[in-house]
Amino acid sequence: MKNLIVIILVSASFLGLHQQSRRINLSGSWKLDKRHSDNLPKSFAMVESFIQHIDQFNDSMVVTTTMTGAGQTQTFPPTIYKFGGLELYREDTARGSQRWIKAAWESTGQRLVVTQRVIQRAGPKEVRYTETDVWQKGKRNMLLIVVTQKYEGSDSTHSERRYYQRVQ
C-alpha cells in the first residue's frame, strides 16, 4: 500500500513538472512594434520606444517596462504576475491607478491570460474598468498581447493588439 501511495505522489509530481515545462517562455526583453500593432491608445503617438523586460519563473513573472519619448525615458516599477489565479494588488502612483491582477496559463501553456480590475484617477475623475490581456507567441517569434478593456457603467470597450519583437 505504501508503495502505491509513493508511486501516485511521484507520478503527480512528474505530471505537474511536465505541464510547467510545456509553457511558453517569455523571459527576455521585448520591444513594442508600433507599426504592426493595432489600435494603440493616443498617448503612444509620442512613444519612441516601449520595452518590456520579463523574468519568468515557474510560479510567476516580473515585468519591468521602460518607455522613451518626448525627450525623456521612464522606467516604471515592476509588475508581478503570480500564476495560478492568485490576485495581487498594485498601486501605480505614476499613472494614478490601482490594480488587482490575476494571471493564469491556459491548459496548453501556450497562452497566459491576465485579468485586472482597475481604478484609474485623473484629478477628481475616477474610471473603473476590467482589462483582460492575452499573452502568446506570434509568428516569427514575436510576442502578441491582445488587450481588451471593458468600462463599468457603459457598453464601452477598447481593444488593441500589441506586437513585440525580442531585443537581441
ROSE-4610 file (N, C-alpha, C; in Angstrom, 1 decimal, always signed):
// ROSE-4610
residu = [M/M/M/K/K/K/N/N/N/L/L/L/I/I/I/V/V/V/I/I/I/I/I/I/L/L/L/V/V/V/S/S/S/A/A/A/S/S/S/F/F/F/L/L/L/G/G/G/L/L/L/H/H/H/Q/Q/Q/Q/Q/Q/S/S/S/R/R/R/R/R/R/I/I/I/N/N/N/L/L/L/S/S/S/G/G/G/S/S/S/W/W/W/K/K/K/L/L/L/D/D/D/K/K/K/R/R/R/H/H/H/S/S/S/D/D/D/N/N/N/L/L/L/P/P/P/K/K/K/S/S/S/F/F/F/A/A/A/M/M/M/V/V/V/E/E/E/S/S/S/F/F/F/I/I/I/Q/Q/Q/H/H/H/I/I/I/D/D/D/Q/Q/Q/F/F/F/N/N/N/D/D/D/S/S/S/M/M/M/V/V/V/V/V/V/T/T/T/T/T/T/T/T/T/M/M/M/T/T/T/G/G/G/A/A/A/G/G/G/Q/Q/Q/T/T/T/Q/Q/Q/T/T/T/F/F/F/P/P/P/P/P/P/T/T/T/I/I/I/Y/Y/Y/K/K/K/F/F/F/G/G/G/G/G/G/L/L/L/E/E/E/L/L/L/Y/Y/Y/R/R/R/E/E/E/D/D/D/T/T/T/A/A/A/R/R/R/G/G/G/S/S/S/Q/Q/Q/R/R/R/W/W/W/I/I/I/K/K/K/A/A/A/A/A/A/W/W/W/E/E/E/S/S/S/T/T/T/G/G/G/Q/Q/Q/R/R/R/L/L/L/V/V/V/V/V/V/T/T/T/Q/Q/Q/R/R/R/V/V/V/I/I/I/Q/Q/Q/R/R/R/A/A/A/G/G/G/P/P/P/K/K/K/E/E/E/V/V/V/R/R/R/Y/Y/Y/T/T/T/E/E/E/T/T/T/D/D/D/V/V/V/W/W/W/Q/Q/Q/K/K/K/G/G/G/K/K/K/R/R/R/N/N/N/M/M/M/L/L/L/L/L/L/I/I/I/V/V/V/V/V/V/T/T/T/Q/Q/Q/K/K/K/Y/Y/Y/E/E/E/G/G/G/S/S/S/D/D/D/S/S/S/T/T/T/H/H/H/S/S/S/E/E/E/R/R/R/R/R/R/Y/Y/Y/Y/Y/Y/Q/Q/Q/R/R/R/V/V/V/Q/Q/Q]
num = [1/1/1/2/2/2/3/3/3/4/4/4/5/5/5/6/6/6/7/7/7/8/8/8/9/9/9/10/10/10/11/11/11/12/12/12/13/13/13/14/14/14/15/15/15/16/16/16/17/17/17/18/18/18/19/19/19/20/20/20/21/21/21/22/22/22/23/23/23/24/24/24/25/25/25/26/26/26/27/27/27/28/28/28/29/29/29/30/30/30/31/31/31/32/32/32/33/33/33/34/34/34/35/35/35/36/36/36/37/37/37/38/38/38/39/39/39/40/40/40/41/41/41/42/42/42/43/43/43/44/44/44/45/45/45/46/46/46/47/47/47/48/48/48/49/49/49/50/50/50/51/51/51/52/52/52/53/53/53/54/54/54/55/55/55/56/56/56/57/57/57/58/58/58/59/59/59/60/60/60/61/61/61/62/62/62/63/63/63/64/64/64/65/65/65/66/66/66/67/67/67/68/68/68/69/69/69/70/70/70/71/71/71/72/72/72/73/73/73/74/74/74/75/75/75/76/76/76/77/77/77/78/78/78/79/79/79/80/80/80/81/81/81/82/82/82/83/83/83/84/84/84/85/85/85/86/86/86/87/87/87/88/88/88/89/89/89/90/90/90/91/91/91/92/92/92/93/93/93/94/94/94/95/95/95/96/96/96/97/97/97/98/98/98/99/99/99/100/100/100/101/101/101/102/102/102/103/103/103/104/104/104/105/105/105/106/106/106/107/107/107/108/108/108/109/109/109/110/110/110/111/111/111/112/112/112/113/113/113/114/114/114/115/115/115/116/116/116/117/117/117/118/118/118/119/119/119/120/120/120/121/121/121/122/122/122/123/123/123/124/124/124/125/125/125/126/126/126/127/127/127/128/128/128/129/129/129/130/130/130/131/131/131/132/132/132/133/133/133/134/134/134/135/135/135/136/136/136/137/137/137/138/138/138/139/139/139/140/140/140/141/141/141/142/142/142/143/143/143/144/144/144/145/145/145/146/146/146/147/147/147/148/148/148/149/149/149/150/150/150/151/151/151/152/152/152/153/153/153/154/154/154/155/155/155/156/156/156/157/157/157/158/158/158/159/159/159/160/160/160/161/161/161/162/162/162/163/163/163/164/164/164/165/165/165/166/166/166/167/167/167/168/168/168]
x = [+0.8/+0.0/+0.9/+2.0/+2.9/+3.5/+3.9/+4.5/+3.5/+2.3/+1.3/+1.1/+1.1/+1.0/+2.2/+3.4/+4.6/+4.6/+4.1/+4.1/+3.1/+1.9/+0.9/+1.5/+2.2/+2.7/+3.8/+4.7/+5.8/+5.2/+4.2/+3.5/+2.9/+2.2/+1.5/+2.6/+3.7/+4.7/+5.3/+5.6/+6.1/+5.1/+3.9/+2.9/+2.8/+2.9/+2.9/+4.1/+5.3/+6.5/+6.5/+5.9/+5.8/+4.9/+3.8/+2.9/+3.5/+4.3/+5.0/+6.0/+6.7/+7.8/+7.2/+5.9/+5.2/+4.9/+4.9/+4.6/+5.6/+5.1/+6.0/+6.8/+8.0/+8.9/+9.0/+8.5/+8.5/+9.7/+10.6/+11.8/+12.6/+13.0/+13.9/+13.3/+13.9/+13.4/+12.7/+11.5/+10.6/+10.3/+10.5/+10.3/+9.0/+8.1/+6.8/+7.1/+6.4/+6.5/+5.2/+5.3/+4.1/+3.6/+4.4/+4.0/+3.0/+3.2/+2.4/+1.3/+1.3/+0.3/-0.9/-2.1/-3.3/-4.0/-4.6/-5.5/-4.8/-3.6/-2.9/-3.5/-3.5/-4.0/-3.3/-4.0/-3.4/-2.1/-2.0/-0.8/+0.5/+0.4/+1.5/+2.1/+1.4/+1.9/+3.2/+3.5/+4.7/+5.8/+5.4/+6.4/+7.3/+8.6/+9.6/+10.1/+10.1/+10.5/+9.7/+9.2/+8.4/+8.9/+9.7/+10.4/+9.9/+9.5/+9.2/+10.3/+10.9/+11.8/+11.1/+11.1/+10.4/+11.3/+11.2/+11.8/+10.7/+10.7/+9.7/+10.2/+9.4/+9.8/+8.6/+8.8/+7.7/+6.4/+6.4/+5.1/+4.7/+5.6/+5.3/+6.2/+5.9/+6.9/+6.9/+8.0/+8.2/+8.4/+7.6/+7.8/+8.1/+9.3/+9.7/+9.6/+8.9/+8.7/+9.5/+10.1/+10.9/+10.3/+9.9/+9.4/+10.2/+10.5/+11.2/+10.3/+10.3/+9.5/+9.4/+9.2/+9.0/+10.3/+11.4/+12.7/+13.0/+12.3/+12.6/+12.5/+13.1/+13.0/+12.5/+11.5/+10.9/+10.8/+11.3/+11.2/+10.2/+9.1/+8.0/+8.4/+7.8/+8.0/+7.6/+8.3/+8.0/+6.5/+6.0/+4.7/+4.9/+4.3/+4.4/+3.1/+3.3/+2.2/+2.4/+1.5/+1.5/+0.6/+1.2/+0.4/-0.5/-1.6/-2.5/-3.7/-3.9/-5.1/-5.1/-3.9/-3.8/-3.8/-4.7/-4.9/-3.8/-3.1/-2.1/-2.6/-2.3/-2.6/-1.4/-1.6/-0.5/-1.1/-0.4/-0.7/+0.4/+0.0/+0.9/+0.7/+1.5/+1.3/+1.7/+2.6/+3.0/+1.8/+0.9/-0.2/-1.5/-1.5/-2.7/-3.7/-3.2/-4.1/-3.9/-4.9/-4.9/-5.3/-4.6/-4.9/-4.9/-5.8/-5.9/-5.7/-4.6/-4.1/-4.2/-4.7/-4.7/-4.1/-3.3/-2.7/-2.8/-3.2/-3.3/-3.0/-2.3/-2.0/-3.2/-3.5/-4.5/-3.9/-4.7/-4.3/-3.2/-3.1/-2.0/-0.7/-0.7/+0.5/+1.0/+0.2/+0.7/+0.1/-0.8/-1.4/-1.5/-1.1/-1.2/-2.4/-3.4/-4.5/-4.4/-4.3/-4.1/-5.4/-6.1/-7.3/-7.0/-7.3/-7.1/-8.3/-8.6/-9.7/-8.9/-9.3/-8.5/-9.4/-8.8/-9.4/-8.4/-8.7/-7.8/-8.3/-7.4/-7.8/-7.0/-7.8/-7.2/-7.9/-7.2/-7.8/-8.9/-10.1/-11.2/-12.0/-11.7/-12.4/-11.9/-12.7/-12.4/-13.0/-12.2/-12.7/-12.4/-13.4/-13.2/-13.4/-12.6/-12.7/-12.1/-12.4/-11.8/-10.9/-9.7/-8.8/-8.4/-8.5/-8.1/-7.0/-5.8/-4.7/-4.3/-4.3/-3.9/-2.5/-1.6/-0.2/+0.1/+0.7/+1.1/+2.2/+2.9/+3.9/+3.2/+3.6/+3.1/+4.0/+3.7/+4.5/+5.9/+6.9/+8.3/+8.8/+8.5/+9.0/+8.6/+7.5/+7.0/+6.1/+6.0/+5.1/+3.9/+2.7/+1.5/+0.7/+0.3/-0.6/-1.8/-3.0/-4.3/-4.9/-5.1/-5.7/-7.1/-8.0/-9.4/-9.8/-10.3/-10.8/-12.3/-13.0/-14.4/-14.7/-15.3/-15.6/-16.9/-16.8/-18.0/-19.0/-20.3/-21.3/-21.6/-21.0/-21.3/-21.0/-21.4/-21.1/-19.8/-19.0/-17.7/-16.7/-16.0/-14.9/-13.8/-12.6/-11.4/-10.6/-10.2/-9.4/-8.2/-7.0/-5.8/-5.0/-4.1/-3.2/-1.8/-1.0/+0.4/+1.4/+2.1/+3.2/+4.5/+5.3/+6.6/+7.6/+8.8/+9.9/+11.0/+11.6/+12.6/+13.8/+14.3/+15.5/+16.7/+17.6/+18.8/+19.8]
y = [-1.2/+0.0/+1.3/+1.2/+2.4/+2.6/+1.6/+1.7/+2.3/+2.0/+2.5/+4.0/+4.5/+5.9/+6.6/+6.1/+6.7/+6.9/+5.8/+5.9/+6.9/+7.0/+8.1/+9.5/+9.7/+11.0/+11.4/+10.5/+10.7/+11.0/+10.2/+10.5/+11.8/+12.2/+13.5/+14.7/+14.5/+15.5/+15.6/+14.5/+14.5/+15.1/+14.8/+15.4/+16.9/+17.4/+18.9/+19.5/+18.9/+19.5/+19.5/+18.4/+18.3/+19.4/+19.6/+20.7/+22.1/+22.3/+23.6/+23.8/+22.7/+22.8/+23.0/+22.8/+23.0/+24.5/+25.3/+26.7/+27.4/+28.3/+29.2/+30.0/+30.3/+31.0/+32.5/+33.4/+34.8/+35.6/+35.0/+35.7/+36.4/+37.6/+38.4/+39.8/+40.6/+41.9/+42.0/+42.6/+42.7/+44.2/+44.6/+46.0/+46.0/+47.0/+47.2/+47.6/+46.9/+47.2/+48.0/+49.3/+50.2/+50.0/+49.7/+49.6/+48.5/+47.3/+46.2/+46.1/+46.9/+46.9/+47.6/+47.3/+47.9/+48.6/+49.8/+50.5/+50.8/+51.2/+51.7/+52.9/+53.2/+54.5/+55.7/+56.8/+58.0/+58.4/+58.1/+58.5/+57.9/+56.8/+56.1/+56.9/+57.9/+58.7/+59.3/+59.7/+60.3/+59.3/+58.0/+57.0/+56.6/+56.7/+56.3/+54.8/+54.4/+53.1/+52.6/+51.4/+50.8/+49.4/+49.2/+47.8/+47.2/+45.9/+45.2/+44.1/+44.2/+43.1/+42.1/+40.9/+39.8/+38.8/+38.6/+37.5/+36.5/+35.3/+34.3/+33.2/+32.8/+31.7/+30.7/+29.6/+28.5/+29.0/+29.9/+30.3/+31.8/+32.5/+33.9/+34.5/+35.8/+36.5/+38.0/+38.7/+40.1/+40.8/+41.9/+42.7/+44.1/+44.6/+46.0/+46.6/+47.8/+48.5/+49.8/+50.0/+51.3/+51.9/+53.2/+53.9/+55.2/+55.4/+56.6/+57.4/+58.7/+59.6/+61.0/+61.9/+63.4/+63.8/+63.3/+63.8/+63.2/+62.2/+61.6/+60.1/+59.4/+58.0/+57.7/+56.8/+56.5/+55.0/+54.5/+53.0/+52.9/+52.2/+52.0/+50.9/+51.0/+50.0/+48.6/+47.6/+46.2/+45.8/+45.0/+44.4/+42.9/+42.4/+40.9/+40.2/+39.2/+38.3/+37.0/+36.6/+35.3/+34.4/+33.3/+32.3/+31.5/+31.0/+30.2/+30.9/+32.2/+32.9/+33.6/+33.7/+34.4/+35.9/+36.7/+38.1/+38.9/+39.8/+40.7/+42.1/+42.9/+44.4/+45.2/+46.1/+47.0/+48.4/+49.4/+50.8/+51.4/+52.1/+52.8/+54.3/+54.9/+56.4/+57.2/+56.7/+57.5/+57.7/+56.7/+56.7/+56.9/+57.0/+57.2/+56.1/+54.8/+53.7/+52.7/+52.0/+50.8/+49.6/+48.5/+47.3/+46.1/+45.2/+43.9/+42.9/+42.2/+41.4/+39.9/+39.2/+37.7/+37.2/+36.2/+35.6/+34.1/+33.5/+32.0/+31.5/+30.4/+29.8/+29.0/+29.1/+28.1/+26.7/+25.7/+24.3/+23.9/+24.5/+24.1/+24.7/+25.8/+26.5/+27.4/+27.6/+28.5/+29.9/+30.1/+31.5/+31.8/+33.0/+33.5/+34.5/+34.3/+35.2/+36.0/+37.3/+38.2/+39.1/+39.0/+39.8/+40.8/+42.1/+43.2/+44.0/+44.2/+45.2/+46.5/+47.6/+48.8/+50.0/+50.8/+52.1/+53.1/+54.0/+55.0/+56.4/+57.2/+58.5/+59.6/+60.6/+61.7/+62.9/+63.5/+64.6/+64.0/+64.7/+64.2/+63.1/+62.9/+61.9/+60.5/+59.5/+58.1/+57.3/+56.4/+55.5/+54.1/+53.2/+51.8/+50.9/+50.0/+49.0/+47.7/+46.7/+45.4/+45.2/+44.8/+44.6/+43.1/+42.6/+41.2/+41.2/+40.7/+40.7/+39.2/+38.9/+37.5/+37.6/+36.9/+36.9/+35.6/+35.7/+34.4/+34.8/+33.7/+33.9/+34.0/+34.9/+35.1/+34.6/+34.9/+34.5/+35.1/+34.5/+34.9/+35.3/+34.5/+34.6/+36.0/+36.5/+37.8/+37.4/+38.4/+38.3/+39.1/+38.5/+39.2/+39.4/+40.6/+40.8/+41.5/+40.8/+41.3/+41.9/+43.2/+43.9/+44.3/+43.9/+44.3/+45.0/+46.2/+46.9/+47.2/+46.8/+46.9/+47.9/+49.0/+50.1/+49.9/+50.1/+50.0/+51.1/+50.7/+51.7/+52.1/+51.4/+51.7/+50.4/+50.5/+49.4/+49.6/+50.6/+51.0/+49.9/+49.5/+48.5/+49.1/+48.9/+49.2/+48.0/+47.7/+46.5/+47.0/+46.3/+46.6/+45.4/+45.3/+44.2/+44.8/+44.4/+44.9/+43.8/+44.1/+43.1/+43.6/+42.7/+42.9/+42.0/+42.6/+41.8/+41.6/+40.5/+40.2/+41.1/+41.7/+42.6/+41.6/+41.7/+40.8/+41.3]
z = [+0.0/+0.0/+0.0/+0.8/+0.9/-0.5/-1.2/-2.5/-3.5/-3.4/-4.3/-4.1/-2.8/-2.5/-3.0/-2.8/-3.3/-4.8/-5.5/-7.0/-7.4/-6.7/-7.1/-6.9/-5.7/-5.5/-6.5/-6.8/-7.7/-9.1/-9.5/-10.8/-10.9/-9.8/-9.8/-9.9/-9.1/-9.2/-10.6/-11.2/-12.6/-13.6/-13.4/-14.3/-14.2/-12.9/-12.7/-13.3/-13.1/-13.7/-15.3/-15.8/-17.2/-17.8/-17.1/-17.6/-17.5/-16.5/-16.3/-17.5/-17.8/-18.8/-20.2/-20.4/-21.7/-21.9/-20.9/-21.0/-21.9/-22.7/-23.4/-22.5/-22.9/-22.0/-22.6/-21.8/-22.3/-21.8/-21.1/-20.5/-21.6/-21.2/-22.1/-22.3/-23.2/-23.4/-24.7/-24.7/-25.9/-26.2/-27.4/-27.8/-28.6/-28.3/-29.0/-30.4/-31.3/-32.8/-33.1/-33.0/-33.2/-34.6/-35.6/-37.0/-37.2/-36.5/-36.7/-35.6/-34.6/-33.5/-34.0/-33.4/-33.8/-32.7/-33.0/-32.1/-30.7/-30.8/-29.5/-29.0/-27.7/-27.2/-27.8/-27.9/-28.5/-27.8/-26.5/-25.8/-26.4/-27.2/-27.8/-29.0/-29.4/-30.6/-30.3/-29.1/-28.7/-28.2/-28.2/-27.7/-28.8/-28.5/-29.5/-29.2/-28.0/-27.6/-26.4/-26.4/-25.3/-25.1/-24.1/-23.9/-22.6/-22.7/-21.5/-21.3/-20.1/-19.7/-18.8/-19.2/-18.5/-17.9/-16.6/-15.9/-15.5/-16.1/-15.9/-15.0/-14.0/-13.1/-13.2/-12.5/-12.5/-12.0/-11.0/-10.4/-10.6/-11.4/-11.6/-12.6/-13.0/-13.8/-13.3/-13.6/-13.2/-14.5/-14.7/-15.9/-15.6/-16.1/-15.9/-17.3/-17.3/-18.6/-18.6/-19.7/-19.9/-21.2/-21.1/-22.2/-22.4/-23.7/-24.2/-25.1/-24.9/-25.8/-25.3/-26.1/-25.8/-25.0/-25.4/-24.8/-23.4/-23.0/-21.7/-21.7/-20.7/-20.5/-19.1/-19.1/-17.8/-17.6/-16.5/-16.2/-15.1/-15.3/-14.4/-13.3/-12.1/-11.1/-11.7/-11.3/-11.8/-11.5/-12.4/-12.2/-12.0/-10.9/-10.6/-11.0/-11.8/-12.2/-11.5/-10.6/-9.9/-10.7/-11.2/-11.9/-11.0/-11.6/-10.8/-10.3/-10.7/-10.4/-9.1/-8.4/-7.1/-7.5/-6.8/-7.1/-6.3/-7.0/-6.4/-6.6/-5.6/-5.6/-6.1/-6.9/-7.3/-7.5/-6.8/-7.0/-7.8/-8.8/-9.8/-9.6/-8.8/-8.5/-9.7/-10.6/-11.8/-12.7/-12.8/-13.7/-13.0/-11.7/-10.9/-10.9/-10.8/-10.9/-9.7/-9.5/-8.6/-9.4/-9.2/-10.0/-9.1/-9.4/-8.8/-9.9/-9.9/-11.0/-10.8/-11.7/-11.7/-13.0/-12.9/-14.1/-14.1/-15.2/-15.2/-16.6/-16.7/-18.0/-18.5/-19.8/-20.3/-20.2/-20.3/-20.1/-21.0/-22.2/-23.1/-22.8/-22.0/-21.6/-22.7/-23.7/-24.9/-24.8/-23.9/-23.7/-22.2/-21.8/-20.5/-20.5/-19.6/-19.5/-18.2/-18.4/-17.2/-17.1/-16.0/-15.7/-14.7/-14.9/-14.0/-13.7/-12.5/-12.1/-11.9/-12.5/-12.5/-12.0/-11.2/-10.8/-11.3/-12.2/-12.8/-12.4/-11.8/-11.3/-12.2/-12.6/-13.3/-12.6/-11.6/-10.8/-10.0/-10.0/-9.2/-9.9/-11.2/-12.0/-11.8/-11.7/-11.5/-12.5/-13.2/-14.2/-13.7/-13.8/-13.4/-14.6/-14.7/-15.9/-15.5/-16.3/-16.3/-17.5/-17.4/-18.5/-18.6/-19.8/-20.0/-21.0/-20.7/-21.6/-21.9/-23.1/-23.5/-24.2/-23.5/-24.0/-24.7/-25.9/-26.6/-27.6/-28.0/-29.0/-30.4/-31.2/-32.5/-33.6/-34.8/-35.9/-35.8/-36.4/-36.4/-35.1/-34.1/-32.7/-32.1/-32.4/-31.9/-30.7/-29.7/-28.6/-29.0/-28.8/-29.1/-27.8/-27.4/-26.3/-26.8/-26.6/-27.0/-25.8/-25.8/-24.6/-24.9/-23.9/-24.0/-22.7/-22.8/-21.6/-21.7/-20.6/-20.5/-19.4/-19.7/-18.7/-18.0/-16.7/-15.8/-16.1/-16.0/-16.2/-17.6/-18.6/-20.0/-20.8/-22.1/-23.0/-23.7/-23.3/-23.9/-23.7/-24.8/-24.8/-25.7/-25.2/-26.0/-26.2/-27.5/-27.8/-28.6/-28.3/-29.1/-29.2/-30.2/-30.4/-30.3/-29.4/-29.3/-29.7/-30.7/-31.2/-30.7/-30.1/-29.6/-30.3/-30.6/-31.1/-30.0/-30.0/-29.0/-29.3/-28.2/-28.3/-28.2/-29.1/-29.1/-28.1]
